[in-house]
């Protein structure tokens, strides 16, 4: 689902869209790094489930038209300058 953040991040001028796309991009980076620890029983699996839940909640917030500053992710997303 990473493509859902890349296209709007590069193509859109709307700040609301960029807000969510930046957070989606940071979540994608977390998912890539998560591959390194996902093989660890229980801890890795819980982290995978957590990222999936946060991604779904972020998509839901975007579809409802509201901004949701995902804890930790939002701070990193402010550093994305595209």
C-alpha contacts under 8 A as a table, 3 or more apart, distances in Angstrom:
res1	aa1	res2	aa2	distance
1	X	4	X	5.63
1	X	5	X	7.89
2	X	5	X	5.73
2	X	6	X	6.75
2	X	24	X	7.32
2	X	25	X	7.05
2	X	28	X	5.86
3	X	6	X	5.09
3	X	7	X	6.31
4	X	7	X	6.34
4	X	8	X	7.13
4	X	21	X	7.68
4	X	24	X	7.82
5	X	8	X	5.80
5	X	9	X	6.00
5	X	20	X	7.68
5	X	21	X	4.50
5	X	22	X	7.09
5	X	24	X	5.32
5	X	25	X	5.70
6	X	9	X	5.10
6	X	10	X	6.25
6	X	21	X	6.94
6	X	25	X	6.88
7	X	10	X	5.38
7	X	11	X	5.85
7	X	12	X	7.99
8	X	11	X	5.05
8	X	12	X	5.15
8	X	17	X	6.66
8	X	18	X	6.82
8	X	21	X	6.29
9	X	12	X	6.12
9	X	17	X	7.44
9	X	18	X	5.49
9	X	21	X	5.32
9	X	22	X	6.73
9	X	82	X	7.00
10	X	82	X	6.92
12	X	17	X	6.85
12	X	18	X	6.94
13	X	17	X	7.79
13	X	18	X	7.38
14	X	17	X	5.41
14	X	18	X	6.33
15	X	18	X	4.95
15	X	19	X	5.94
16	X	19	X	5.08
16	X	20	X	6.62
16	X	67	X	7.61
17	X	20	X	5.45
17	X	21	X	6.03
18	X	21	X	4.83
18	X	22	X	5.85
19	X	22	X	5.51
19	X	23	X	6.62
19	X	67	X	7.78
20	X	23	X	5.21
20	X	24	X	6.09
20	X	58	X	7.66
20	X	62	X	6.84
20	X	67	X	7.57
21	X	24	X	4.90
21	X	25	X	6.07
22	X	25	X	5.04
22	X	26	X	6.35
22	X	77	X	5.25
22	X	78	X	7.60
22	X	80	X	6.52
23	X	26	X	5.12
23	X	27	X	6.18
23	X	70	X	7.69
23	X	73	X	6.23
23	X	74	X	6.13
23	X	76	X	7.98
23	X	77	X	5.23
24	X	27	X	5.01
24	X	28	X	6.15
24	X	55	X	7.50
25	X	28	X	4.97
25	X	29	X	6.39
25	X	77	X	7.74
26	X	29	X	5.04
26	X	30	X	6.28
26	X	73	X	6.44
26	X	76	X	6.88
26	X	77	X	6.00
27	X	30	X	4.95
27	X	31	X	6.15
27	X	51	X	7.47
27	X	55	X	7.39
27	X	73	X	6.99
28	X	31	X	4.95
28	X	32	X	6.32
29	X	32	X	5.12
29	X	33	X	6.35
30	X	33	X	5.10
30	X	34	X	5.90
31	X	34	X	4.79
31	X	35	X	6.53
31	X	48	X	7.81
31	X	51	X	7.26
32	X	35	X	5.51
32	X	36	X	7.69
33	X	36	X	5.65
33	X	37	X	7.53
34	X	37	X	5.33
34	X	38	X	5.74
34	X	44	X	7.58
34	X	47	X	7.55
34	X	48	X	7.20
35	X	38	X	5.12
35	X	39	X	7.44
36	X	39	X	7.15
37	X	40	X	5.70
37	X	44	X	5.44
38	X	41	X	7.56
38	X	43	X	7.60
38	X	44	X	3.91
38	X	45	X	5.90
38	X	47	X	7.40
38	X	48	X	6.80
39	X	44	X	5.99
39	X	45	X	7.64
40	X	43	X	6.07
40	X	44	X	4.89
40	X	45	X	7.32
41	X	44	X	5.85
41	X	45	X	6.34
42	X	45	X	5.02
42	X	46	X	5.89
43	X	46	X	5.22
43	X	47	X	6.26
44	X	47	X	5.14
44	X	48	X	6.26
45	X	48	X	5.10
45	X	49	X	6.29
46	X	49	X	5.11
46	X	50	X	6.06
47	X	50	X	4.95
47	X	51	X	6.18
48	X	51	X	5.27
48	X	52	X	6.28
49	X	52	X	5.12
49	X	53	X	6.17
50	X	53	X	5.15
50	X	54	X	6.16
51	X	54	X	5.13
51	X	55	X	6.04
52	X	55	X	5.08
52	X	56	X	6.22
53	X	56	X	5.21
53	X	57	X	6.17
54	X	57	X	5.09
54	X	58	X	6.06
54	X	70	X	7.91
55	X	58	X	5.07
55	X	59	X	6.24
56	X	59	X	5.12
56	X	60	X	6.12
57	X	60	X	4.97
57	X	61	X	6.14
58	X	61	X	5.10
58	X	62	X	6.25
58	X	68	X	6.93
58	X	70	X	7.79
59	X	62	X	5.12
59	X	63	X	6.19
60	X	63	X	5.16
60	X	64	X	6.21
61	X	64	X	5.10
61	X	65	X	6.34
61	X	66	X	5.47
61	X	67	X	6.52
61	X	68	X	6.42
62	X	65	X	5.09
62	X	66	X	5.84
62	X	67	X	6.74
63	X	66	X	7.73
69	X	73	X	7.64
69	X	74	X	5.36
70	X	73	X	5.39
70	X	74	X	5.30
71	X	74	X	6.05
71	X	75	X	7.57
72	X	75	X	5.41
72	X	76	X	6.67
73	X	76	X	5.27
73	X	77	X	6.05
74	X	77	X	4.92
74	X	78	X	6.37
75	X	78	X	5.53
75	X	79	X	7.37
76	X	79	X	5.56
76	X	80	X	7.33
77	X	80	X	5.35
78	X	81	X	7.65
